[in-house]
Amino acid sequence: MIPRRPPMTFIALVLLAIAAAASLFLGRVNISPAAILEGLFTADPNLAHLVVMELRLPRTVLAVLVGAALGLSGAVLQGLLRNPLAEPGLLGVSSGAALGAVVSIYFSLATAFSLATPLLGLAGALGAGALTFALGRGGTLSLILAGSAVSGLMAAFLAMALNFAPNPYAAFEMSIWMLGSLSQKSWEHVLLAGPFIAAGIAILATLGRAIDALALGEDQAASLGIDLDRTRLLALLGVGLAAGAATSVTGSIGFIGLIAPHLVRPFVGYQPSRTMLPSALFGAALLLLADIGTRVLHTSSELRLGVITSLIGTPFFFWLVMRLRRVAP
Amino acid sequence: MTTMAAHVVTVRRGGRAIVDAVSATLEGGMFVALVGANGAGKSTLLSCMAGLLKPDAGDVRLEGRPVLTLSGRDLAKRRAYLPQSLRAEWPISVERLVALGLTPQLPAFGGLPGGFEPRLTRALEACDLTDHRFQAATTLSGGELARAMLARALIGDPQVLLADEPVSGLDPRHRLDTVARLRRLAVEEGRLVVATLHDLTLAARHATHLMALRQGRLIAFGPTATTLTPGLLREAFDVEATITGAGRDAIVDYVGPV
């Protein structure tokens, strides 16, 4: 007899559906649910239609894509590195994206071309990922070290950009961008980031067997026919595309990639490959909920998404530390 | 009959040959104890035989084909390898840990196909793990974990099993258990089993063949009864030893340094 566990994927799907619906129905502008449904399914260009189709729907879709990218990246990296603290930012990809975006703000490129910020962010993410891979070939430890070295380098450039900001407004814009947000995101952003996120997710999805076998350690995984170098390359590429594209459109959003795998892991028997799908769904649901929070909590200036995820994520981190201390001798 | 042949296998590290032109032909049915002092090159030779390490010169052939030309998956179906210091990295159940041994047989996606279920049950039974089937692998004792990893290695029904120090860290009862199991795999089931062993009494009693390394060179290879002599032990380990009894009653006793 195999003991029954709650079907985690199903639970995550239900949660995601609820969160997505709430994201469509809740917002700063009060529109009745009936009007929203009408707006969704008619082409009549009234206020409800515009708000739902042009504001809330792209925002919801983007939140799902970004949250799934972060959740899946976290699950794969934790499996690959067999480290519960691994998260998408570990490989320098997120800080590379942040640097690219900040450079575009520094040179006011966004005024000339509205998608300059995400495009440069993407370039930064891929560049940082390539640098990490070039430095960290050939071993898990060297990959982690290379990732933190690249993160450090990117952070140094970020600080420099802030330091030499052409005017206080640019400095302000850079810091705000780094707090992460889904507001003022349109279909353009979805179309820009979507293909990269989808490609990254597709690459990461192939790594289930490899990260499962790594539960036996690297030597045994290799003896089972797992090509470790190839696995590391694909993981870095997948995370670079998925998390890099996500960060380049939304700014830095911490903790989703760290938390989502931990929330699902005990319910799927700790098997790394089985955390992947529920973790992506949970990541999407968590990000949607956090984004709804930014919209319904009325604060004097907009509460940024990255702030909420950090506020929720940090206590979780404390809990994780306590638990690890209890479990590990 | 399975054959695995090493042909002048040489591995150099820092200008020194840690495996030096080792040639030997091993066959199914043999339980080979690979012995030698620390740093003699046992683990490195075993890694080369497993196809996990590319020798600087020479090659290892399985059924006449160089192991490095076989695809990882193909090779994984034919030979199983157990490294030193086994560890489960996640608290997955014993059943899942053992099923990981089927990785090369499985399609790229999805869970364990139903057809493998009886095989999993048999593998668990063969290594006395039925009671631990749903236990988290990280909570197993050393002996239980060693059995679980052995079940993991055997579930894919490999022709060759290469184990690096399979009994280190085990208590006497589990040492006897493991070595007896390895011998059965070779003698009764016709597989080739190669294991590095430090306990020479165990090797003398159970191994059908002995391979001895000294500073990377193969100094002896042959049936245990004729190969294991005080002279060999002096050469391989720099110790004076006496060997009393033979076969299942053999005792290797160390008298002192040379």
Interface residues (C-beta under 8 A of the other chain):
Chain A: I2 P3 R82 T206 G208 R209 D212 A213 L214 A215 L216 G217 D219 Q220 A222 S223 L224 G225 I226 D227 G269 Y270 Q271 P272
Chain B: A50 L52 S71 G72 R73 D74 L75 A76 R79 A80 Y81 L82 P83 L86 R87 A88 E89 W90 P91 I92 S93 R96 L97 L100 G101 T103 P104 L106 A108 F109 F134 A136 M149 R152
